[in-house]
Structure formats: C-alpha cells, structure tokens
Amino acid sequence: MVTTATAADPADADDLVALVADDMDAARAADVVVILPEAEDFPEPVYAVLFGVPVVTLADVPAYLRRLAVA
C-alpha cells in the first residue's frame, strides 16, 4: 500500500481526530515508511516508530531494499 499524508484541512476537532487516526492506521499497516526530503518532522514517521515500523529516507531506499534482499 502506498499512501501520503493528508492535505485535508480539518473543519473541527472531530475531523482532526479522524484524520490523525487515519494517518496512524496507515503507519501501523505499513511495512516501511519512506520520508521525502524535508518531511522528517511530519507526524507519520513518529507514528511509524511508535508501531515499530522502519522509517527510511527516500535517498536510503536502495540500500534498505538491498538489505532486505540479503536477509
């Protein structure tokens, strides 16, 4: 599954909670979270770490895939 952080602008607190829950569910379901340059401070990598999902920068994806192929 490939997903991106939502660009939605929550209308109220309930919308915000729903958006955060969706982002957390996506991070929890991921095999790996790839972050783009300058996205290190986004919440999704933090969610991924909380769920034990590897976080890899876009530049490090080839090395990450090579490690998987060897394992």
N, CA, C and O atoms as a Tripos MOL2 file, in Angstrom:
@<TRIPOS>MOLECULE
protein
  284   283    71     0     0
PROTEIN
NO_CHARGES

@<TRIPOS>ATOM
      1 N           0.8450   -1.1680    0.0000 N.3       1 MET1
      2 CA          0.0000    0.0000    0.0000 C.3       1 MET1
      3 C           0.8960    1.2380    0.0000 C.2       1 MET1
      4 O           1.8920    1.3000    0.7210 O.2       1 MET1
      5 N           0.5360    2.1850   -0.7920 N.am      2 VAL2
      6 CA          1.2290    3.4720   -0.8120 C.3       2 VAL2
      7 C           0.2200    4.5260   -0.4030 C.2       2 VAL2
      8 O          -0.8990    4.5700   -0.9150 O.2       2 VAL2
      9 N           0.6270    5.3670    0.5210 N.am      3 THR3
     10 CA         -0.2570    6.4250    0.9800 C.3       3 THR3
     11 C           0.5690    7.6710    1.2560 C.2       3 THR3
     12 O           1.7870    7.5940    1.4220 O.2       3 THR3
     13 N          -0.0730    8.7800    1.3030 N.am      4 THR4
     14 CA          0.6080   10.0260    1.6250 C.3       4 THR4
     15 C          -0.1020   10.6840    2.7980 C.2       4 THR4
     16 O          -1.2520   10.3730    3.1060 O.2       4 THR4
     17 N           0.5950   11.5820    3.4320 N.am      5 ALA5
     18 CA         -0.0410   12.3540    4.4990 C.3       5 ALA5
     19 C          -1.1870   13.1520    3.8980 C.2       5 ALA5
     20 O          -1.1060   13.6200    2.7620 O.2       5 ALA5
     21 N          -2.2220   13.2970    4.6490 N.am      6 THR6
     22 CA         -3.3830   14.0080    4.1450 C.3       6 THR6
     23 C          -3.1230   15.5070    4.0680 C.2       6 THR6
     24 O          -2.4470   16.0870    4.9170 O.2       6 THR6
     25 N          -3.6700   16.1030    3.0460 N.am      7 ALA7
     26 CA         -3.5700   17.5650    2.9070 C.3       7 ALA7
     27 C          -4.8670   18.2300    3.3430 C.2       7 ALA7
     28 O          -5.0420   19.4380    3.1800 O.2       7 ALA7
     29 N          -5.7710   17.4350    3.8960 N.am      8 ALA8
     30 CA         -7.0720   17.9590    4.3040 C.3       8 ALA8
     31 C          -6.9210   18.9730    5.4280 C.2       8 ALA8
     32 O          -6.0250   18.8660    6.2650 O.2       8 ALA8
     33 N          -7.7890   19.9290    5.4330 N.am      9 ASP9
     34 CA         -7.8250   20.9370    6.4790 C.3       9 ASP9
     35 C          -9.0350   20.6340    7.3600 C.2       9 ASP9
     36 O         -10.1730   20.8500    6.9420 O.2       9 ASP9
     37 N          -8.8020   20.1390    8.5700 N.am     10 PRO10
     38 CA         -9.9390   19.7580    9.4030 C.3      10 PRO10
     39 C         -10.8370   20.9400    9.7430 C.2      10 PRO10
     40 O         -10.3730   22.0410   10.0400 O.2      10 PRO10
     41 N         -12.1300   20.6740    9.6900 N.am     11 ALA11
     42 CA        -13.1110   21.7180    9.9810 C.3      11 ALA11
     43 C         -13.2890   21.9100   11.4830 C.2      11 ALA11
     44 O         -13.6080   23.0050   11.9470 O.2      11 ALA11
     45 N         -13.0790   20.8370   12.2310 N.am     12 ASP12
     46 CA        -13.2580   20.9270   13.6790 C.3      12 ASP12
     47 C         -12.4160   19.8400   14.3540 C.2      12 ASP12
     48 O         -11.7060   19.0890   13.6850 O.2      12 ASP12
     49 N         -12.5040   19.7660   15.6640 N.am     13 ALA13
     50 CA        -11.6910   18.8120   16.4210 C.3      13 ALA13
     51 C         -12.0070   17.3730   16.0450 C.2      13 ALA13
     52 O         -11.0980   16.5450   15.9870 O.2      13 ALA13
     53 N         -13.2650   17.0540   15.7880 N.am     14 ASP14
     54 CA        -13.6320   15.6950   15.4120 C.3      14 ASP14
     55 C         -12.9920   15.2970   14.0840 C.2      14 ASP14
     56 O         -12.5290   14.1680   13.9280 O.2      14 ASP14
     57 N         -12.9670   16.2290   13.1250 N.am     15 ASP15
     58 CA        -12.3130   15.9710   11.8450 C.3      15 ASP15
     59 C         -10.8180   15.7520   12.0440 C.2      15 ASP15
     60 O         -10.2360   14.8620   11.4230 O.2      15 ASP15
     61 N         -10.2000   16.5400   12.8890 N.am     16 LEU16
     62 CA         -8.7740   16.4040   13.1580 C.3      16 LEU16
     63 C          -8.4760   15.0400   13.7730 C.2      16 LEU16
     64 O          -7.5260   14.3700   13.3660 O.2      16 LEU16
     65 N          -9.2690   14.6300   14.7360 N.am     17 VAL17
     66 CA         -9.0710   13.3260   15.3710 C.3      17 VAL17
     67 C          -9.2120   12.2040   14.3380 C.2      17 VAL17
     68 O          -8.4390   11.2460   14.3560 O.2      17 VAL17
     69 N         -10.1790   12.3160   13.4520 N.am     18 ALA18
     70 CA        -10.3760   11.3000   12.4130 C.3      18 ALA18
     71 C          -9.1870   11.2650   11.4510 C.2      18 ALA18
     72 O          -8.7450   10.1860   11.0560 O.2      18 ALA18
     73 N          -8.6700   12.4300   11.0730 N.am     19 LEU19
     74 CA         -7.5110   12.4760   10.1760 C.3      19 LEU19
     75 C          -6.2730   11.8660   10.8310 C.2      19 LEU19
     76 O          -5.5380   11.1140   10.1900 O.2      19 LEU19
     77 N          -6.0420   12.1810   12.0820 N.am     20 VAL20
     78 CA         -4.9000   11.6160   12.7990 C.3      20 VAL20
     79 C          -5.0640   10.1030   12.9240 C.2      20 VAL20
     80 O          -4.0960    9.3620   12.7490 O.2      20 VAL20
     81 N          -6.2570    9.6430   13.2190 N.am     21 ALA21
     82 CA         -6.4970    8.2040   13.3280 C.3      21 ALA21
     83 C          -6.2230    7.5030   12.0010 C.2      21 ALA21
     84 O          -5.6360    6.4220   11.9810 O.2      21 ALA21
     85 N          -6.6420    8.1080   10.9000 N.am     22 ASP22
     86 CA         -6.3710    7.5250    9.5740 C.3      22 ASP22
     87 C          -4.8740    7.4570    9.3070 C.2      22 ASP22
     88 O          -4.3810    6.4440    8.8110 O.2      22 ASP22
     89 N          -4.1430    8.5250    9.6300 N.am     23 ASP23
     90 CA         -2.6900    8.5370    9.4340 C.3      23 ASP23
     91 C          -2.0180    7.4740   10.3020 C.2      23 ASP23
     92 O          -1.1000    6.7900    9.8510 O.2      23 ASP23
     93 N          -2.4730    7.3390   11.5320 N.am     24 MET24
     94 CA         -1.8910    6.3370   12.4290 C.3      24 MET24
     95 C          -2.1810    4.9270   11.9260 C.2      24 MET24
     96 O          -1.3130    4.0550   11.9820 O.2      24 MET24
     97 N          -3.3940    4.7000   11.4390 N.am     25 ASP25
     98 CA         -3.7400    3.3800   10.8950 C.3      25 ASP25
     99 C          -2.8730    3.0480    9.6890 C.2      25 ASP25
    100 O          -2.4240    1.9110    9.5490 O.2      25 ASP25
    101 N          -2.6340    4.0120    8.8270 N.am     26 ALA26
    102 CA         -1.7920    3.7860    7.6500 C.3      26 ALA26
    103 C          -0.3600    3.4750    8.0680 C.2      26 ALA26
    104 O           0.2640    2.5780    7.5000 O.2      26 ALA26
    105 N           0.1670    4.1910    9.0400 N.am     27 ALA27
    106 CA          1.5180    3.9310    9.5240 C.3      27 ALA27
    107 C           1.6100    2.5530   10.1660 C.2      27 ALA27
    108 O           2.5900    1.8360    9.9640 O.2      27 ALA27
    109 N           0.6030    2.1820   10.9310 N.am     28 ARG28
    110 CA          0.5860    0.8800   11.6040 C.3      28 ARG28
    111 C           0.5600   -0.2560   10.5920 C.2      28 ARG28
    112 O           1.1740   -1.2980   10.8200 O.2      28 ARG28
    113 N          -0.1350   -0.0750    9.4850 N.am     29 ALA29
    114 CA         -0.2910   -1.1210    8.4740 C.3      29 ALA29
    115 C           0.8940   -1.2100    7.5140 C.2      29 ALA29
    116 O           0.9880   -2.1610    6.7390 O.2      29 ALA29
    117 N           1.7900   -0.2420    7.5550 N.am     30 ALA30
    118 CA          2.8890   -0.1750    6.5830 C.3      30 ALA30
    119 C           3.9870   -1.1820    6.9200 C.2      30 ALA30
    120 O           4.1850   -1.5450    8.0800 O.2      30 ALA30
    121 N           4.6950   -1.6220    5.8800 N.am     31 ASP31
    122 CA          5.9000   -2.4270    6.0590 C.3      31 ASP31
    123 C           7.1020   -1.5190    6.2930 C.2      31 ASP31
    124 O           8.0460   -1.8810    6.9960 O.2      31 ASP31
    125 N           7.0490   -0.3520    5.7020 N.am     32 VAL32
    126 CA          8.1000    0.6500    5.8480 C.3      32 VAL32
    127 C           7.4860    2.0100    5.5210 C.2      32 VAL32
    128 O           6.5830    2.1060    4.6900 O.2      32 VAL32
    129 N           7.9780    3.0560    6.1770 N.am     33 VAL33
    130 CA          7.5560    4.4150    5.8620 C.3      33 VAL33
    131 C           8.7420    5.1230    5.2300 C.2      33 VAL33
    132 O           9.8160    5.2130    5.8240 O.2      33 VAL33
    133 N           8.5370    5.6200    4.0250 N.am     34 VAL34
    134 CA          9.5780    6.3530    3.3010 C.3      34 VAL34
    135 C           9.2580    7.8310    3.4070 C.2      34 VAL34
    136 O           8.1550    8.2710    3.0820 O.2      34 VAL34
    137 N          10.2440    8.5900    3.8700 N.am     35 ILE35
    138 CA         10.0190   10.0300    4.0170 C.3      35 ILE35
    139 C          10.7950   10.7860    2.9450 C.2      35 ILE35
    140 O          11.9280   10.4470    2.6030 O.2      35 ILE35
    141 N          10.1630   11.7870    2.4490 N.am     36 LEU36
    142 CA         10.7580   12.6520    1.4310 C.3      36 LEU36
    143 C          11.6280   13.7080    2.0960 C.2      36 LEU36
    144 O          11.4820   13.9670    3.2900 O.2      36 LEU36
    145 N          12.5350   14.3210    1.3330 N.am     37 PRO37
    146 CA         13.3520   15.3920    1.9110 C.3      37 PRO37
    147 C          12.4710   16.4740    2.5410 C.2      37 PRO37
    148 O          11.4320   16.8500    1.9990 O.2      37 PRO37
    149 N          12.9050   16.9480    3.6670 N.am     38 GLU38
    150 CA         12.2300   17.9960    4.4290 C.3      38 GLU38
    151 C          10.9180   17.5480    5.0580 C.2      38 GLU38
    152 O          10.1330   18.3830    5.5080 O.2      38 GLU38
    153 N          10.6690   16.2420    5.0970 N.am     39 ALA39
    154 CA          9.4550   15.7250    5.7350 C.3      39 ALA39
    155 C           9.7670   14.9920    7.0380 C.2      39 ALA39
    156 O           8.9140   14.2950    7.5880 O.2      39 ALA39
    157 N          10.9710   15.1520    7.5140 N.am     40 GLU40
    158 CA         11.3950   14.4400    8.7170 C.3      40 GLU40
    159 C          10.5670   14.8120    9.9460 C.2      40 GLU40
    160 O          10.4230   14.0080   10.8660 O.2      40 GLU40
    161 N          10.0320   16.0130    9.9620 N.am     41 ASP41
    162 CA          9.2750   16.4790   11.1160 C.3      41 ASP41
    163 C           7.7800   16.2200   11.0100 C.2      41 ASP41
    164 O           7.0170   16.6450   11.8780 O.2      41 ASP41
    165 N           7.3540   15.5340    9.9680 N.am     42 PHE42
    166 CA          5.9380   15.2090    9.8290 C.3      42 PHE42
    167 C           5.5600   14.1760   10.8900 C.2      42 PHE42
    168 O           6.4330   13.4640   11.3860 O.2      42 PHE42
    169 N           4.3020   14.0820   11.2410 N.am     43 PRO43
    170 CA          3.9160   13.1400   12.2890 C.3      43 PRO43
    171 C           3.9780   11.6680   11.8600 C.2      43 PRO43
    172 O           4.1370   10.7980   12.7160 O.2      43 PRO43
    173 N           3.8600   11.3680   10.5790 N.am     44 GLU44
    174 CA          3.7900    9.9740   10.1480 C.3      44 GLU44
    175 C           5.0280    9.1650   10.5200 C.2      44 GLU44
    176 O           4.8870    8.0230   10.9560 O.2      44 GLU44
    177 N           6.2530    9.7170   10.3640 N.am     45 PRO45
    178 CA          7.4110    8.9390   10.8180 C.3      45 PRO45
    179 C           7.3800    8.6450   12.3190 C.2      45 PRO45
    180 O           7.8250    7.5850   12.7600 O.2      45 PRO45
    181 N           6.8600    9.5760   13.0860 N.am     46 VAL46
    182 CA          6.7480    9.3580   14.5310 C.3      46 VAL46
    183 C           5.7640    8.2240   14.8040 C.2      46 VAL46
    184 O           6.0410    7.3500   15.6260 O.2      46 VAL46
    185 N           4.6210    8.2290   14.1220 N.am     47 TYR47
    186 CA          3.6580    7.1420   14.2900 C.3      47 TYR47
    187 C           4.3000    5.8110   13.9360 C.2      47 TYR47
    188 O           4.1260    4.8220   14.6480 O.2      47 TYR47
    189 N           5.0410    5.7880   12.8350 N.am     48 ALA48
    190 CA          5.6770    4.5450   12.3950 C.3      48 ALA48
    191 C           6.6250    4.0170   13.4680 C.2      48 ALA48
    192 O           6.6040    2.8300   13.7940 O.2      48 ALA48
    193 N           7.4440    4.8900   14.0070 N.am     49 VAL49
    194 CA          8.3880    4.4710   15.0510 C.3      49 VAL49
    195 C           7.6240    3.9210   16.2560 C.2      49 VAL49
    196 O           8.0300    2.9150   16.8390 O.2      49 VAL49
    197 N           6.5390    4.5630   16.6260 N.am     50 LEU50
    198 CA          5.7410    4.0770   17.7610 C.3      50 LEU50
    199 C           5.2290    2.6620   17.5380 C.2      50 LEU50
    200 O           5.0730    1.9010   18.4930 O.2      50 LEU50
    201 N           4.9640    2.3010   16.2800 N.am     51 PHE51
    202 CA          4.4500    0.9730   15.9570 C.3      51 PHE51
    203 C           5.5540    0.0110   15.5220 C.2      51 PHE51
    204 O           5.2650   -1.1130   15.1120 O.2      51 PHE51
    205 N           6.8110    0.4390   15.6080 N.am     52 GLY52
    206 CA          7.9180   -0.4290   15.2450 C.3      52 GLY52
    207 C           8.1060   -0.6190   13.7510 C.2      52 GLY52
    208 O           8.7210   -1.5940   13.3200 O.2      52 GLY52
    209 N           7.5810    0.3050   12.9600 N.am     53 VAL53
    210 CA          7.7080    0.2480   11.5000 C.3      53 VAL53
    211 C           8.9730    1.0090   11.1040 C.2      53 VAL53
    212 O           9.1860    2.1330   11.5590 O.2      53 VAL53
    213 N           9.8170    0.4050   10.2580 N.am     54 PRO54
    214 CA         11.0290    1.1050    9.8440 C.3      54 PRO54
    215 C          10.7080    2.4020    9.1000 C.2      54 PRO54
    216 O           9.7410    2.4760    8.3420 O.2      54 PRO54
    217 N          11.5330    3.4140    9.3310 N.am     55 VAL55
    218 CA         11.4190    4.6940    8.6380 C.3      55 VAL55
    219 C          12.7030    4.8870    7.8420 C.2      55 VAL55
    220 O          13.8010    4.8220    8.3960 O.2      55 VAL55
    221 N          12.5610    5.1240    6.5440 N.am     56 VAL56
    222 CA         13.7020    5.2300    5.6370 C.3      56 VAL56
    223 C          13.5460    6.5120    4.8240 C.2      56 VAL56
    224 O          12.4530    6.8360    4.3590 O.2      56 VAL56
    225 N          14.6540    7.2360    4.6590 N.am     57 THR57
    226 CA         14.5990    8.4030    3.7860 C.3      57 THR57
    227 C          14.5640    7.9280    2.3360 C.2      57 THR57
    228 O          14.9920    6.8160    2.0280 O.2      57 THR57
    229 N          14.0610    8.7610    1.4700 N.am     58 LEU58
    230 CA         13.9860    8.4020    0.0550 C.3      58 LEU58
    231 C          15.3660    8.0400   -0.4820 C.2      58 LEU58
    232 O          15.4980    7.0950   -1.2610 O.2      58 LEU58
    233 N          16.3790    8.7700   -0.0800 N.am     59 ALA59
    234 CA         17.7420    8.5080   -0.5490 C.3      59 ALA59
    235 C          18.2510    7.1450   -0.0850 C.2      59 ALA59
    236 O          19.1010    6.5490   -0.7470 O.2      59 ALA59
    237 N          17.7460    6.6430    1.0390 N.am     60 ASP60
    238 CA         18.2110    5.3730    1.5940 C.3      60 ASP60
    239 C          17.3970    4.1600    1.1450 C.2      60 ASP60
    240 O          17.6940    3.0400    1.5600 O.2      60 ASP60
    241 N          16.3910    4.3570    0.3170 N.am     61 VAL61
    242 CA         15.5530    3.2380   -0.1310 C.3      61 VAL61
    243 C          16.3720    2.1660   -0.8510 C.2      61 VAL61
    244 O          16.1960    0.9890   -0.5360 O.2      61 VAL61
    245 N          17.2570    2.4950   -1.7980 N.am     62 PRO62
    246 CA         18.0120    1.4210   -2.4630 C.3      62 PRO62
    247 C          18.8100    0.5610   -1.4740 C.2      62 PRO62
    248 O          18.8120   -0.6650   -1.5880 O.2      62 PRO62
    249 N          19.4780    1.1800   -0.5190 N.am     63 ALA63
    250 CA         20.2380    0.4240    0.4730 C.3      63 ALA63
    251 C          19.3170   -0.4270    1.3300 C.2      63 ALA63
    252 O          19.6540   -1.5660    1.6540 O.2      63 ALA63
    253 N          18.1700    0.1020    1.6990 N.am     64 TYR64
    254 CA         17.1920   -0.6560    2.5020 C.3      64 TYR64
    255 C          16.7280   -1.8830    1.7250 C.2      64 TYR64
    256 O          16.6290   -2.9710    2.2940 O.2      64 TYR64
    257 N          16.4430   -1.7260    0.4440 N.am     65 LEU65
    258 CA         15.9950   -2.8470   -0.3740 C.3      65 LEU65
    259 C          17.0970   -3.8920   -0.5490 C.2      65 LEU65
    260 O          16.8180   -5.0900   -0.5710 O.2      65 LEU65
    261 N          18.3300   -3.4470   -0.6730 N.am     66 ARG66
    262 CA         19.4500   -4.4040   -0.7650 C.3      66 ARG66
    263 C          19.5650   -5.2140    0.5280 C.2      66 ARG66
    264 O          19.7980   -6.4220    0.4840 O.2      66 ARG66
    265 N          19.4030   -4.5570    1.6700 N.am     67 ARG67
    266 CA         19.4560   -5.2810    2.9540 C.3      67 ARG67
    267 C          18.3440   -6.3090    3.0300 C.2      67 ARG67
    268 O          18.5610   -7.4100    3.5350 O.2      67 ARG67
    269 N          17.1640   -5.9770    2.5430 N.am     68 LEU68
    270 CA         16.0610   -6.9340    2.5520 C.3      68 LEU68
    271 C          16.3480   -8.1360    1.6580 C.2      68 LEU68
    272 O          16.0060   -9.2700    1.9950 O.2      68 LEU68
    273 N          16.9790   -7.8750    0.5150 N.am     69 ALA69
    274 CA         17.2720   -8.9540   -0.4290 C.3      69 ALA69
    275 C          18.3030   -9.9230    0.1420 C.2      69 ALA69
    276 O          18.2740  -11.1140   -0.1690 O.2      69 ALA69
    277 N          19.2110   -9.4230    0.9710 N.am     70 VAL70
    278 CA         20.2550  -10.2660    1.5580 C.3      70 VAL70
    279 C          19.7080  -11.0700    2.7180 C.2      70 VAL70
    280 O          20.1410  -12.1970    2.9560 O.2      70 VAL70
    281 N          18.7640  -10.5020    3.4360 N.am     71 ALA71
    282 CA         18.2370  -11.1420    4.6580 C.3      71 ALA71
    283 C          17.4190  -12.3630    4.3610 C.2      71 ALA71
    284 O          16.9120  -13.0050    5.2800 O.2      71 ALA71
@<TRIPOS>BOND
     1     1     2 1
     2     2     3 1
     3     3     4 2
     4     3     5 am
     5     5     6 1
     6     6     7 1
     7     7     8 2
     8     7     9 am
     9     9    10 1
    10    10    11 1
    11    11    12 2
    12    11    13 am
    13    13    14 1
    14    14    15 1
    15    15    16 2
    16    15    17 am
    17    17    18 1
    18    18    19 1
    19    19    20 2
    20    19    21 am
    21    21    22 1
    22    22    23 1
    23    23    24 2
    24    23    25 am
    25    25    26 1
    26    26    27 1
    27    27    28 2
    28    27    29 am
    29    29    30 1
    30    30    31 1
    31    31    32 2
    32    31    33 am
    33    33    34 1
    34    34    35 1
    35    35    36 2
    36    35    37 am
    37    37    38 1
    38    38    39 1
    39    39    40 2
    40    39    41 am
    41    41    42 1
    42    42    43 1
    43    43    44 2
    44    43    45 am
    45    45    46 1
    46    46    47 1
    47    47    48 2
    48    47    49 am
    49    49    50 1
    50    50    51 1
    51    51    52 2
    52    51    53 am
    53    53    54 1
    54    54    55 1
    55    55    56 2
    56    55    57 am
    57    57    58 1
    58    58    59 1
    59    59    60 2
    60    59    61 am
    61    61    62 1
    62    62    63 1
    63    63    64 2
    64    63    65 am
    65    65    66 1
    66    66    67 1
    67    67    68 2
    68    67    69 am
    69    69    70 1
    70    70    71 1
    71    71    72 2
    72    71    73 am
    73    73    74 1
    74    74    75 1
    75    75    76 2
    76    75    77 am
    77    77    78 1
    78    78    79 1
    79    79    80 2
    80    79    81 am
    81    81    82 1
    82    82    83 1
    83    83    84 2
    84    83    85 am
    85    85    86 1
    86    86    87 1
    87    87    88 2
    88    87    89 am
    89    89    90 1
    90    90    91 1
    91    91    92 2
    92    91    93 am
    93    93    94 1
    94    94    95 1
    95    95    96 2
    96    95    97 am
    97    97    98 1
    98    98    99 1
    99    99   100 2
   100    99   101 am
   101   101   102 1
   102   102   103 1
   103   103   104 2
   104   103   105 am
   105   105   106 1
   106   106   107 1
   107   107   108 2
   108   107   109 am
   109   109   110 1
   110   110   111 1
   111   111   112 2
   112   111   113 am
   113   113   114 1
   114   114   115 1
   115   115   116 2
   116   115   117 am
   117   117   118 1
   118   118   119 1
   119   119   120 2
   120   119   121 am
   121   121   122 1
   122   122   123 1
   123   123   124 2
   124   123   125 am
   125   125   126 1
   126   126   127 1
   127   127   128 2
   128   127   129 am
   129   129   130 1
   130   130   131 1
   131   131   132 2
   132   131   133 am
   133   133   134 1
   134   134   135 1
   135   135   136 2
   136   135   137 am
   137   137   138 1
   138   138   139 1
   139   139   140 2
   140   139   141 am
   141   141   142 1
   142   142   143 1
   143   143   144 2
   144   143   145 am
   145   145   146 1
   146   146   147 1
   147   147   148 2
   148   147   149 am
   149   149   150 1
   150   150   151 1
   151   151   152 2
   152   151   153 am
   153   153   154 1
   154   154   155 1
   155   155   156 2
   156   155   157 am
   157   157   158 1
   158   158   159 1
   159   159   160 2
   160   159   161 am
   161   161   162 1
   162   162   163 1
   163   163   164 2
   164   163   165 am
   165   165   166 1
   166   166   167 1
   167   167   168 2
   168   167   169 am
   169   169   170 1
   170   170   171 1
   171   171   172 2
   172   171   173 am
   173   173   174 1
   174   174   175 1
   175   175   176 2
   176   175   177 am
   177   177   178 1
   178   178   179 1
   179   179   180 2
   180   179   181 am
   181   181   182 1
   182   182   183 1
   183   183   184 2
   184   183   185 am
   185   185   186 1
   186   186   187 1
   187   187   188 2
   188   187   189 am
   189   189   190 1
   190   190   191 1
   191   191   192 2
   192   191   193 am
   193   193   194 1
   194   194   195 1
   195   195   196 2
   196   195   197 am
   197   197   198 1
   198   198   199 1
   199   199   200 2
   200   199   201 am
   201   201   202 1
   202   202   203 1
   203   203   204 2
   204   203   205 am
   205   205   206 1
   206   206   207 1
   207   207   208 2
   208   207   209 am
   209   209   210 1
   210   210   211 1
   211   211   212 2
   212   211   213 am
   213   213   214 1
   214   214   215 1
   215   215   216 2
   216   215   217 am
   217   217   218 1
   218   218   219 1
   219   219   220 2
   220   219   221 am
   221   221   222 1
   222   222   223 1
   223   223   224 2
   224   223   225 am
   225   225   226 1
   226   226   227 1
   227   227   228 2
   228   227   229 am
   229   229   230 1
   230   230   231 1
   231   231   232 2
   232   231   233 am
   233   233   234 1
   234   234   235 1
   235   235   236 2
   236   235   237 am
   237   237   238 1
   238   238   239 1
   239   239   240 2
   240   239   241 am
   241   241   242 1
   242   242   243 1
   243   243   244 2
   244   243   245 am
   245   245   246 1
   246   246   247 1
   247   247   248 2
   248   247   249 am
   249   249   250 1
   250   250   251 1
   251   251   252 2
   252   251   253 am
   253   253   254 1
   254   254   255 1
   255   255   256 2
   256   255   257 am
   257   257   258 1
   258   258   259 1
   259   259   260 2
   260   259   261 am
   261   261   262 1
   262   262   263 1
   263   263   264 2
   264   263   265 am
   265   265   266 1
   266   266   267 1
   267   267   268 2
   268   267   269 am
   269   269   270 1
   270   270   271 1
   271   271   272 2
   272   271   273 am
   273   273   274 1
   274   274   275 1
   275   275   276 2
   276   275   277 am
   277   277   278 1
   278   278   279 1
   279   279   280 2
   280   279   281 am
   281   281   282 1
   282   282   283 1
   283   283   284 2
@<TRIPOS>SUBSTRUCTURE
     1 MET1         2 RESIDUE 1 A MET
     2 VAL2         6 RESIDUE 1 A VAL
     3 THR3        10 RESIDUE 1 A THR
     4 THR4        14 RESIDUE 1 A THR
     5 ALA5        18 RESIDUE 1 A ALA
     6 THR6        22 RESIDUE 1 A THR
     7 ALA7        26 RESIDUE 1 A ALA
     8 ALA8        30 RESIDUE 1 A ALA
     9 ASP9        34 RESIDUE 1 A ASP
    10 PRO10       38 RESIDUE 1 A PRO
    11 ALA11       42 RESIDUE 1 A ALA
    12 ASP12       46 RESIDUE 1 A ASP
    13 ALA13       50 RESIDUE 1 A ALA
    14 ASP14       54 RESIDUE 1 A ASP
    15 ASP15       58 RESIDUE 1 A ASP
    16 LEU16       62 RESIDUE 1 A LEU
    17 VAL17       66 RESIDUE 1 A VAL
    18 ALA18       70 RESIDUE 1 A ALA
    19 LEU19       74 RESIDUE 1 A LEU
    20 VAL20       78 RESIDUE 1 A VAL
    21 ALA21       82 RESIDUE 1 A ALA
    22 ASP22       86 RESIDUE 1 A ASP
    23 ASP23       90 RESIDUE 1 A ASP
    24 MET24       94 RESIDUE 1 A MET
    25 ASP25       98 RESIDUE 1 A ASP
    26 ALA26      102 RESIDUE 1 A ALA
    27 ALA27      106 RESIDUE 1 A ALA
    28 ARG28      110 RESIDUE 1 A ARG
    29 ALA29      114 RESIDUE 1 A ALA
    30 ALA30      118 RESIDUE 1 A ALA
    31 ASP31      122 RESIDUE 1 A ASP
    32 VAL32      126 RESIDUE 1 A VAL
    33 VAL33      130 RESIDUE 1 A VAL
    34 VAL34      134 RESIDUE 1 A VAL
    35 ILE35      138 RESIDUE 1 A ILE
    36 LEU36      142 RESIDUE 1 A LEU
    37 PRO37      146 RESIDUE 1 A PRO
    38 GLU38      150 RESIDUE 1 A GLU
    39 ALA39      154 RESIDUE 1 A ALA
    40 GLU40      158 RESIDUE 1 A GLU
    41 ASP41      162 RESIDUE 1 A ASP
    42 PHE42      166 RESIDUE 1 A PHE
    43 PRO43      170 RESIDUE 1 A PRO
    44 GLU44      174 RESIDUE 1 A GLU
    45 PRO45      178 RESIDUE 1 A PRO
    46 VAL46      182 RESIDUE 1 A VAL
    47 TYR47      186 RESIDUE 1 A TYR
    48 ALA48      190 RESIDUE 1 A ALA
    49 VAL49      194 RESIDUE 1 A VAL
    50 LEU50      198 RESIDUE 1 A LEU
    51 PHE51      202 RESIDUE 1 A PHE
    52 GLY52      206 RESIDUE 1 A GLY
    53 VAL53      210 RESIDUE 1 A VAL
    54 PRO54      214 RESIDUE 1 A PRO
    55 VAL55      218 RESIDUE 1 A VAL
    56 VAL56      222 RESIDUE 1 A VAL
    57 THR57      226 RESIDUE 1 A THR
    58 LEU58      230 RESIDUE 1 A LEU
    59 ALA59      234 RESIDUE 1 A ALA
    60 ASP60      238 RESIDUE 1 A ASP
    61 VAL61      242 RESIDUE 1 A VAL
    62 PRO62      246 RESIDUE 1 A PRO
    63 ALA63      250 RESIDUE 1 A ALA
    64 TYR64      254 RESIDUE 1 A TYR
    65 LEU65      258 RESIDUE 1 A LEU
    66 ARG66      262 RESIDUE 1 A ARG
    67 ARG67      266 RESIDUE 1 A ARG
    68 LEU68      270 RESIDUE 1 A LEU
    69 ALA69      274 RESIDUE 1 A ALA
    70 VAL70      278 RESIDUE 1 A VAL
    71 ALA71      282 RESIDUE 1 A ALA
